[in-house]
């Protein structure tokens, strides 16, 4: 059982939006405005290959 009490989502609450992140529709609008088809394509265009990690992080289960 969670130790926190869930609250209703308020789209005008800046902190709530900041921590939840953009909705799928907002991501689609962003990608359309930038002229890319996917977040992966955006990353390919924005992050130099030399800065990328070649191996995935080993997150503990």
C-alpha positions as CSV (number, residue, x, y, z in Angstrom):
1,X,0.0,0.0,0.0
2,X,1.4,3.4,-0.9
3,X,2.5,5.8,1.8
4,X,1.3,8.8,-0.1
5,X,-2.1,9.9,-1.0
6,X,-2.8,10.3,-4.8
7,X,-4.2,13.6,-5.9
8,X,-6.3,14.6,-8.9
9,X,-4.3,15.7,-11.9
10,X,-4.4,19.5,-12.5
11,X,-3.1,20.4,-15.9
12,X,-2.6,24.1,-14.8
13,X,-0.3,23.0,-11.9
14,X,3.2,23.7,-13.1
15,X,5.0,21.5,-10.7
16,X,2.7,18.6,-11.5
17,X,3.2,19.0,-15.2
18,X,7.0,19.3,-14.8
19,X,7.2,16.0,-12.9
20,X,4.7,14.1,-15.1
21,X,6.1,15.3,-18.4
22,X,4.4,16.0,-21.7
23,X,1.4,14.0,-22.8
24,X,1.6,11.9,-26.0
25,X,-0.4,14.6,-27.8
26,X,2.1,17.3,-26.6
27,X,5.0,15.2,-27.8
28,X,3.4,14.7,-31.2
29,X,2.9,18.5,-31.5
30,X,6.5,19.1,-30.4
31,X,7.9,16.6,-32.9
32,X,5.7,18.1,-35.7
33,X,6.9,21.7,-34.9
34,X,10.5,20.5,-35.0
35,X,10.0,18.5,-38.2
36,X,11.0,15.1,-36.9
37,X,9.1,11.8,-36.9
38,X,10.1,10.5,-33.4
39,X,11.9,11.3,-30.2
40,X,14.7,9.0,-31.4
41,X,15.1,11.0,-34.5
42,X,15.2,14.2,-32.4
43,X,18.0,12.7,-30.2
44,X,19.9,11.5,-33.3
45,X,19.9,15.1,-34.6
46,X,20.6,16.8,-31.3
47,X,23.1,14.6,-29.4
48,X,26.4,14.1,-31.0
49,X,27.3,10.4,-31.4
50,X,30.5,10.9,-29.4
51,X,28.5,11.9,-26.3
52,X,26.2,8.9,-26.4
53,X,26.7,5.8,-24.2
54,X,27.1,2.7,-26.3
55,X,25.9,0.3,-23.6
56,X,22.6,0.5,-21.8
57,X,22.6,1.3,-18.1
58,X,22.5,-1.7,-15.9
59,X,19.5,-0.8,-13.8
60,X,19.0,-3.1,-10.9
61,X,15.6,-4.9,-10.8
